[in-house]
Amino acid sequence: MASHRKPRTSVLTSPGGRRTAAGLTTAALASATLLSQSAEAAPRAPKPTVEEVQKKVDDLYHQAETATQKYNAAKERSDAQRATVDGLLDAAAKRAEKMNESRRKLGSFASAQYRTGGMNPTAQLMLAKDPQQFVDRNHLMERLTERQKQTVSDYQEQQAAAAKQRAEATRNLEQLQTSQASLKESKRSVQGKLAEARQLLSRLTAQEKARLAELERQKEAAAKRRAAEEARKQQERERQRQHDGGGSTGGGSTSGGSTGDSASTKGAKALAFARAQIGKPYVWGATGPTSYDCSGLTQAAWKAAGVDLPRTTWDQVKEGQRVATKDLQPGDLVFFYNDISHVGMYIGNGKMVHAPKPGANVREESIYYMPIYGSVRPG
């Protein structure tokens, strides 16, 4: 038997199908409660401590310096390839002029052949006022024919050489475009890392900035103490060497003889130049004379001493003689981090002069401020 029970109506719906005001109010309150609970339940990321900010900023500066070396390498390649392309274009212009000259000669020969080609030699002899003139002119045409052959040969050689130059120029232009793309990417990377570091620092309160400055002073003080301790040990080793060697002749600090004297003199000149730049700002990609990055400073300093160093830290570390930290001499290059992204010039007593980082000037600092990778003596 069919059921005649009336369907139950929802408490939020009127018999006509419309939601009641009471139902809407209840639903809104429920939604607001749920949203409030969700917001309270979602944990907020804790604000980084000053120590964490310091580490992050240091990491960003390190990454920016690595990107700077990539930029320097790409710029060096780009400049070299641009010079090559310019040379090829100049050579192509000269080649084109030679081809035009050969083309003009061929044109004059073609005109001469057109003017005389319609008359056979017998007719020319019969119509010639002077038979000797005909003989002389016929001999000249034979000579012109040989010159024409040579001109054609020259023109073909010029064409082949021009095609080869065009192909070479095209390859170099493609390489130049690749280097320029790498240059732009490295530039974006450097700028991005530095912008991120600036943003982190800008969020610090005045109290946090004071704390960060104090942490930097503590880090510098620890590096100075390490340098002073290493300098004391080095002096003790030197005194012991002099004692064992019977005077001031001993010493593993130099290689001895004129070669050592020459290296020492060049190192002194390079160091004098580098120290004269103290106070000038660090600018990534700069090679002087008003600003420098780390490898730009060492390159310029050793150039002043008559030694040409490559542009990047990655190439500079391959130049000259490898030197142990305990045997460092003034002018030696000290490299830092496992990726060899920073370099400074040794002064003595555990200190160096270097272009440190964005926002800082060329200055003297302990070589123990950063992890040492290794050292070389150019020259």
One Martini backbone bead per residue (centre of mass of N, CA, C, O) as a GRO file, in nm:
protein
  379
    1MET     BB    1   0.095   0.035   0.023
    2ALA     BB    2   0.088   0.357  -0.012
    3SER     BB    3   0.252   0.634   0.094
    4HIS     BB    4   0.132   0.959   0.271
    5ARG     BB    5   0.383   1.087   0.369
    6LYS     BB    6   0.535   1.373   0.453
    7PRO     BB    7   0.795   1.541   0.382
    8ARG     BB    8   1.069   1.652   0.524
    9THR     BB    9   1.177   1.960   0.648
   10SER     BB   10   1.420   2.164   0.657
   11VAL     BB   11   1.539   2.390   0.891
   12LEU     BB   12   1.658   2.579   0.635
   13THR     BB   13   1.373   2.526   0.493
   14SER     BB   14   1.106   2.616   0.340
   15PRO     BB   15   0.828   2.499   0.196
   16GLY     BB   16   0.910   2.683  -0.070
   17GLY     BB   17   1.255   2.656  -0.071
   18ARG     BB   18   1.348   2.878   0.123
   19ARG     BB   19   1.563   3.034   0.310
   20THR     BB   20   1.600   3.125   0.618
   21ALA     BB   21   1.720   3.357   0.834
   22ALA     BB   22   1.803   3.157   1.052
   23GLY     BB   23   1.970   2.973   0.868
   24LEU     BB   24   2.179   3.183   0.770
   25THR     BB   25   2.288   3.263   1.044
   26THR     BB   26   2.391   2.987   1.125
   27ALA     BB   27   2.585   2.941   0.884
   28ALA     BB   28   2.762   3.192   0.927
   29LEU     BB   29   2.859   3.121   1.208
   30ALA     BB   30   2.989   2.853   1.133
   31SER     BB   31   3.191   2.964   0.926
   32ALA     BB   32   3.335   3.164   1.113
   33THR     BB   33   3.433   2.952   1.314
   34LEU     BB   34   3.600   2.781   1.117
   35LEU     BB   35   3.790   3.007   1.019
   36SER     BB   36   3.903   3.078   1.296
   37GLN     BB   37   4.019   2.796   1.355
   38SER     BB   38   4.205   2.781   1.104
   39ALA     BB   39   4.376   3.032   1.170
   40GLU     BB   40   4.472   2.926   1.447
   41ALA     BB   41   4.597   2.655   1.337
   42ALA     BB   42   4.783   2.816   1.160
   43PRO     BB   43   5.111   2.842   1.154
   44ARG     BB   44   5.350   3.068   1.206
   45ALA     BB   45   5.628   3.187   1.093
   46PRO     BB   46   5.909   3.237   1.232
   47LYS     BB   47   6.121   3.466   1.312
   48PRO     BB   48   6.422   3.528   1.240
   49THR     BB   49   6.713   3.539   1.359
   50VAL     BB   50   6.999   3.712   1.355
   51GLU     BB   51   7.177   3.465   1.301
   52GLU     BB   52   7.015   3.369   1.053
   53VAL     BB   53   7.049   3.624   0.889
   54GLN     BB   54   7.355   3.625   0.875
   55LYS     BB   55   7.384   3.354   0.728
   56LYS     BB   56   7.208   3.422   0.483
   57VAL     BB   57   7.365   3.670   0.387
   58ASP     BB   58   7.637   3.531   0.353
   59ASP     BB   59   7.535   3.328   0.144
   60LEU     BB   60   7.444   3.539  -0.066
   61TYR     BB   61   7.721   3.670  -0.108
   62HIS     BB   62   7.857   3.412  -0.201
   63GLN     BB   63   7.670   3.361  -0.444
   64ALA     BB   64   7.728   3.634  -0.579
   65GLU     BB   65   8.033   3.582  -0.621
   66THR     BB   66   8.002   3.339  -0.801
   67ALA     BB   67   7.836   3.491  -1.017
   68THR     BB   68   8.058   3.700  -1.075
   69GLN     BB   69   8.261   3.499  -1.197
   70LYS     BB   70   8.074   3.420  -1.428
   71TYR     BB   71   8.055   3.701  -1.543
   72ASN     BB   72   8.357   3.745  -1.596
   73ALA     BB   73   8.389   3.507  -1.790
   74ALA     BB   74   8.173   3.595  -1.997
   75LYS     BB   75   8.299   3.871  -2.060
   76GLU     BB   76   8.567   3.772  -2.163
   77ARG     BB   77   8.451   3.606  -2.395
   78SER     BB   78   8.291   3.832  -2.529
   79ASP     BB   79   8.528   4.023  -2.588
   80ALA     BB   80   8.694   3.825  -2.758
   81GLN     BB   81   8.470   3.762  -2.971
   82ARG     BB   82   8.427   4.051  -3.062
   83ALA     BB   83   8.714   4.092  -3.170
   84THR     BB   84   8.699   3.864  -3.377
   85VAL     BB   85   8.458   3.968  -3.536
   86ASP     BB   86   8.581   4.240  -3.612
   87GLY     BB   87   8.817   4.118  -3.769
   88LEU     BB   88   8.644   3.963  -3.976
   89LEU     BB   89   8.496   4.210  -4.089
   90ASP     BB   90   8.746   4.357  -4.189
   91ALA     BB   91   8.843   4.130  -4.376
   92ALA     BB   92   8.584   4.119  -4.546
   93ALA     BB   93   8.606   4.406  -4.658
   94LYS     BB   94   8.876   4.362  -4.802
   95ARG     BB   95   8.780   4.124  -4.973
   96ALA     BB   96   8.559   4.278  -5.125
   97GLU     BB   97   8.751   4.477  -5.264
   98LYS     BB   98   8.905   4.260  -5.424
   99MET     BB   99   8.659   4.152  -5.573
  100ASN     BB  100   8.585   4.416  -5.713
  101GLU     BB  101   8.849   4.439  -5.871
  102SER     BB  102   8.818   4.173  -6.026
  103ARG     BB  103   8.545   4.249  -6.151
  104ARG     BB  104   8.648   4.494  -6.313
  105LYS     BB  105   8.846   4.338  -6.489
  106LEU     BB  106   8.641   4.147  -6.614
  107GLY     BB  107   8.474   4.373  -6.743
  108SER     BB  108   8.697   4.483  -6.935
  109PHE     BB  109   8.740   4.219  -7.089
  110ALA     BB  110   8.451   4.185  -7.190
  111SER     BB  111   8.444   4.446  -7.354
  112ALA     BB  112   8.684   4.382  -7.543
  113GLN     BB  113   8.562   4.121  -7.661
  114TYR     BB  114   8.309   4.253  -7.782
  115ARG     BB  115   8.458   4.455  -7.974
  116THR     BB  116   8.647   4.199  -8.120
  117GLY     BB  117   8.479   3.919  -8.154
  118GLY     BB  118   8.335   3.969  -8.456
  119MET     BB  119   8.642   3.945  -8.575
  120ASN     BB  120   8.857   3.803  -8.762
  121PRO     BB  121   9.193   3.799  -8.819
  122THR     BB  122   9.184   3.836  -9.132
  123ALA     BB  123   9.008   4.090  -9.137
  124GLN     BB  124   9.188   4.257  -8.958
  125LEU     BB  125   9.432   4.250  -9.153
  126MET     BB  126   9.291   4.377  -9.404
  127LEU     BB  127   9.192   4.648  -9.237
  128ALA     BB  128   9.459   4.724  -9.164
  129LYS     BB  129   9.679   4.984  -9.197
  130ASP     BB  130   9.886   4.815  -9.008
  131PRO     BB  131  10.024   4.513  -8.981
  132GLN     BB  132  10.191   4.566  -8.720
  133GLN     BB  133   9.953   4.652  -8.551
  134PHE     BB  134   9.814   4.377  -8.555
  135VAL     BB  135  10.035   4.215  -8.424
  136ASP     BB  136  10.045   4.377  -8.161
  137ARG     BB  137   9.744   4.342  -8.088
  138ASN     BB  138   9.739   4.029  -8.086
  139HIS     BB  139   9.951   3.998  -7.863
  140LEU     BB  140   9.792   4.152  -7.650
  141MET     BB  141   9.545   3.960  -7.640
  142GLU     BB  142   9.701   3.717  -7.541
  143ARG     BB  143   9.790   3.854  -7.279
  144LEU     BB  144   9.504   3.919  -7.180
  145THR     BB  145   9.415   3.627  -7.155
  146GLU     BB  146   9.608   3.555  -6.928
  147ARG     BB  147   9.506   3.774  -6.735
  148GLN     BB  148   9.220   3.671  -6.728
  149LYS     BB  149   9.275   3.400  -6.602
  150GLN     BB  150   9.400   3.518  -6.344
  151THR     BB  151   9.155   3.684  -6.260
  152VAL     BB  152   8.962   3.448  -6.228
  153SER     BB  153   9.130   3.299  -6.019
  154ASP     BB  154   9.129   3.524  -5.810
  155TYR     BB  155   8.825   3.544  -5.778
  156GLN     BB  156   8.782   3.254  -5.676
  157GLU     BB  157   8.960   3.280  -5.427
  158GLN     BB  158   8.803   3.511  -5.298
  159GLN     BB  159   8.537   3.359  -5.273
  160ALA     BB  160   8.636   3.127  -5.090
  161ALA     BB  161   8.745   3.308  -4.863
  162ALA     BB  162   8.477   3.452  -4.805
  163ALA     BB  163   8.315   3.199  -4.726
  164LYS     BB  164   8.496   3.121  -4.488
  165GLN     BB  165   8.461   3.387  -4.330
  166ARG     BB  166   8.156   3.371  -4.298
  167ALA     BB  167   8.151   3.108  -4.136
  168GLU     BB  168   8.332   3.209  -3.905
  169ALA     BB  169   8.157   3.450  -3.826
  170THR     BB  170   7.904   3.288  -3.757
  171ARG     BB  171   8.025   3.121  -3.527
  172ASN     BB  172   8.115   3.368  -3.353
  173LEU     BB  173   7.836   3.492  -3.324
  174GLU     BB  174   7.711   3.253  -3.172
  175GLN     BB  175   7.911   3.263  -2.935
  176LEU     BB  176   7.847   3.551  -2.854
  177GLN     BB  177   7.548   3.504  -2.787
  178THR     BB  178   7.601   3.297  -2.564
  179SER     BB  179   7.773   3.481  -2.381
  180GLN     BB  180   7.556   3.703  -2.349
  181ALA     BB  181   7.349   3.521  -2.211
  182SER     BB  182   7.532   3.447  -1.972
  183LEU     BB  183   7.573   3.735  -1.878
  184LYS     BB  184   7.277   3.799  -1.811
  185GLU     BB  185   7.231   3.567  -1.610
  186SER     BB  186   7.453   3.647  -1.407
  187LYS     BB  187   7.343   3.927  -1.350
  188ARG     BB  188   7.069   3.836  -1.237
  189SER     BB  189   7.184   3.666  -1.008
  190VAL     BB  190   7.332   3.884  -0.855
  191GLN     BB  191   7.093   4.080  -0.817
  192GLY     BB  192   6.912   3.878  -0.666
  193LYS     BB  193   7.093   3.821  -0.419
  194LEU     BB  194   7.124   4.118  -0.326
  195ALA     BB  195   6.821   4.179  -0.292
  196GLU     BB  196   6.769   3.965  -0.075
  197ALA     BB  197   6.967   4.076   0.132
  198ARG     BB  198   6.839   4.358   0.160
  199GLN     BB  199   6.563   4.260   0.254
  200LEU     BB  200   6.651   4.126   0.516
  201LEU     BB  201   6.783   4.383   0.643
  202SER     BB  202   6.524   4.572   0.627
  203ARG     BB  203   6.360   4.398   0.857
  204LEU     BB  204   6.523   4.510   1.068
  205THR     BB  205   6.572   4.633   1.354
  206ALA     BB  206   6.763   4.836   1.535
  207GLN     BB  207   6.837   4.616   1.740
  208GLU     BB  208   6.914   4.396   1.531
  209LYS     BB  209   7.138   4.558   1.391
  210ALA     BB  210   7.315   4.579   1.642
  211ARG     BB  211   7.350   4.275   1.676
  212LEU     BB  212   7.479   4.223   1.400
  213ALA     BB  213   7.726   4.407   1.444
  214GLU     BB  214   7.830   4.243   1.687
  215LEU     BB  215   7.875   3.978   1.536
  216GLU     BB  216   8.085   4.092   1.340
  217ARG     BB  217   8.290   4.175   1.557
  218GLN     BB  218   8.334   3.891   1.667
  219LYS     BB  219   8.433   3.765   1.404
  220GLU     BB  220   8.676   3.957   1.364
  221ALA     BB  221   8.816   3.902   1.635
  222ALA     BB  222   8.865   3.600   1.590
  223ALA     BB  223   9.037   3.636   1.332
  224LYS     BB  224   9.259   3.808   1.466
  225ARG     BB  225   9.349   3.601   1.676
  226ARG     BB  226   9.434   3.391   1.469
  227ALA     BB  227   9.644   3.565   1.325
  228ALA     BB  228   9.823   3.623   1.571
  229GLU     BB  229   9.888   3.327   1.630
  230GLU     BB  230  10.015   3.260   1.351
  231ALA     BB  231  10.233   3.478   1.363
  232ARG     BB  232  10.377   3.367   1.612
  233LYS     BB  233  10.446   3.090   1.488
  234GLN     BB  234  10.607   3.199   1.247
  235GLN     BB  235  10.828   3.341   1.411
  236GLU     BB  236  10.927   3.086   1.548
  237ARG     BB  237  11.007   2.935   1.289
  238GLU     BB  238  11.209   3.148   1.190
  239ARG     BB  239  11.399   3.137   1.432
  240GLN     BB  240  11.462   2.836   1.401
  241ARG     BB  241  11.582   2.852   1.115
  242GLN     BB  242  11.809   3.049   1.186
  243HIS     BB  243  11.939   2.869   1.397
  244ASP     BB  244  11.985   2.616   1.209
  245GLY     BB  245  12.132   2.802   0.973
  246GLY     BB  246  12.326   3.027   1.107
  247GLY     BB  247  12.105   3.258   1.039
  248SER     BB  248  11.959   3.462   0.769
  249THR     BB  249  11.960   3.245   0.520
  250GLY     BB  250  11.742   3.087   0.559
  251GLY     BB  251  11.445   2.967   0.459
  252GLY     BB  252  11.113   2.896   0.339
  253SER     BB  253  11.006   3.188   0.242
  254THR     BB  254  11.209   3.143   0.011
  255SER     BB  255  11.377   3.041  -0.293
  256GLY     BB  256  11.605   3.199  -0.362
  257GLY     BB  257  11.779   3.410  -0.514
  258SER     BB  258  11.677   3.581  -0.791
  259THR     BB  259  11.396   3.462  -0.804
  260GLY     BB  260  11.307   3.541  -0.520
  261ASP     BB  261  11.363   3.844  -0.548
  262SER     BB  262  11.168   3.889  -0.783
  263ALA     BB  263  10.910   3.793  -0.642
  264SER     BB  264  10.932   3.990  -0.406
  265THR     BB  265  10.923   4.253  -0.571
  266LYS     BB  266  10.652   4.204  -0.712
  267GLY     BB  267  10.487   4.163  -0.456
  268ALA     BB  268  10.538   4.449  -0.344
  269LYS     BB  269  10.409   4.602  -0.580
  270ALA     BB  270  10.130   4.474  -0.565
  271LEU     BB  271  10.073   4.554  -0.271
  272ALA     BB  272  10.098   4.859  -0.300
  273PHE     BB  273   9.860   4.887  -0.489
  274ALA     BB  274   9.639   4.757  -0.315
  275ARG     BB  275   9.670   4.956  -0.068
  276ALA     BB  276   9.596   5.214  -0.242
  277GLN     BB  277   9.276   5.106  -0.258
  278ILE     BB  278   9.190   5.179   0.005
  279GLY     BB  279   8.834   5.268   0.022
  280LYS     BB  280   8.730   5.139  -0.216
  281PRO     BB  281   8.472   5.006  -0.372
  282TYR     BB  282   8.267   4.746  -0.403
  283VAL     BB  283   8.219   4.605  -0.740
  284TRP     BB  284   8.074   4.410  -0.940
  285GLY     BB  285   8.292   4.366  -1.223
  286ALA     BB  286   8.532   4.536  -1.126
  287THR     BB  287   8.875   4.692  -1.239
  288GLY     BB  288   8.871   4.987  -1.227
  289PRO     BB  289   8.997   5.259  -1.047
  290THR     BB  290   8.732   5.310  -0.840
  291SER     BB  291   8.665   4.992  -0.853
  292TYR     BB  292   8.610   4.652  -0.707
  293ASP     BB  293   8.671   4.329  -0.718
  294CYS     BB  294   8.856   4.080  -0.610
  295SER     BB  295   8.992   3.998  -0.894
  296GLY     BB  296   9.032   4.288  -0.997
  297LEU     BB  297   9.245   4.370  -0.787
  298THR     BB  298   9.463   4.147  -0.834
  299GLN     BB  299   9.504   4.202  -1.131
  300ALA     BB  300   9.591   4.502  -1.109
  301ALA     BB  301   9.828   4.464  -0.912
  302TRP     BB  302  10.001   4.265  -1.092
  303LYS     BB  303  10.018   4.453  -1.335
  304ALA     BB  304  10.191   4.668  -1.182
  305ALA     BB  305  10.425   4.425  -1.169
  306GLY     BB  306  10.416   4.273  -1.469
  307VAL     BB  307  10.156   4.077  -1.430
  308ASP     BB  308   9.940   3.859  -1.601
  309LEU     BB  309   9.615   3.801  -1.509
  310PRO     BB  310   9.342   3.666  -1.488
  311ARG     BB  311   9.010   3.739  -1.406
  312THR     BB  312   8.953   3.486  -1.239
  313THR     BB  313   8.978   3.283  -0.970
  314TRP     BB  314   8.983   3.011  -1.134
  315ASP     BB  315   9.250   3.111  -1.291
  316GLN     BB  316   9.444   3.233  -1.077
  317VAL     BB  317   9.495   2.958  -0.917
  318LYS     BB  318   9.681   2.850  -1.174
  319GLU     BB  319   9.893   3.062  -1.103
  320GLY     BB  320  10.188   2.964  -1.031
  321GLN     BB  321  10.279   2.893  -0.700
  322ARG     BB  322  10.226   2.685  -0.460
  323VAL     BB  323  10.119   2.770  -0.115
  324ALA     BB  324  10.151   2.759   0.203
  325THR     BB  325  10.028   2.925   0.467
  326LYS     BB  326  10.307   2.927   0.633
  327ASP     BB  327  10.458   3.053   0.345
  328LEU     BB  328  10.368   3.329   0.322
  329GLN     BB  329  10.381   3.623   0.116
  330PRO     BB  330  10.393   3.918   0.002
  331GLY     BB  331  10.139   3.901  -0.264
  332ASP     BB  332   9.994   3.666  -0.220
  333LEU     BB  333   9.733   3.441  -0.300
  334VAL     BB  334   9.414   3.406  -0.142
  335PHE     BB  335   9.178   3.145  -0.122
  336PHE     BB  336   8.814   3.086  -0.105
  337TYR     BB  337   8.651   2.831  -0.074
  338ASN     BB  338   8.559   2.555  -0.259
  339ASP     BB  339   8.477   2.753  -0.519
  340ILE     BB  340   8.674   2.990  -0.554
  341SER     BB  341   8.521   3.302  -0.504
  342HIS     BB  342   8.778   3.420  -0.343
  343VAL     BB  343   9.023   3.699  -0.305
  344GLY     BB  344   9.349   3.777  -0.168
  345MET     BB  345   9.623   3.977  -0.031
  346TYR     BB  346   9.908   3.933   0.118
  347ILE     BB  347  10.086   4.092   0.393
  348GLY     BB  348  10.093   3.972   0.692
  349ASN     BB  349  10.022   3.839   0.989
  350GLY     BB  350   9.740   3.715   0.872
  351LYS     BB  351   9.697   3.930   0.639
  352MET     BB  352   9.482   4.123   0.415
  353VAL     BB  353   9.390   4.248   0.094
  354HIS     BB  354   9.044   4.338  -0.002
  355ALA     BB  355   8.739   4.284  -0.179
  356PRO     BB  356   8.470   4.177  -0.012
  357LYS     BB  357   8.173   4.338  -0.049
  358PRO     BB  358   7.885   4.461  -0.062
  359GLY     BB  359   7.915   4.776   0.110
  360ALA     BB  360   8.226   4.763   0.082
  361ASN     BB  361   8.566   4.817   0.123
  362VAL     BB  362   8.875   4.826   0.078
  363ARG     BB  363   9.068   4.602   0.296
  364GLU     BB  364   9.183   4.491   0.595
  365GLU     BB  365   9.227   4.134   0.684
  366SER     BB  366   9.177   3.837   0.790
  367ILE     BB  367   9.229   3.516   0.653
  368TYR     BB  368   9.017   3.389   0.885
  369TYR     BB  369   8.727   3.494   0.796
  370MET     BB  370   8.766   3.262   0.589
  371PRO     BB  371   8.778   2.980   0.413
  372ILE     BB  372   9.056   2.818   0.307
  373TYR     BB  373   9.185   2.683   0.007
  374GLY     BB  374   9.443   2.858  -0.110
  375SER     BB  375   9.777   2.927  -0.258
  376VAL     BB  376   9.965   3.176  -0.456
  377ARG     BB  377  10.262   3.263  -0.663
  378PRO     BB  378  10.325   3.483  -0.869
  379GLY     BB  379  10.572   3.532  -1.150
   0.00000   0.00000   0.00000
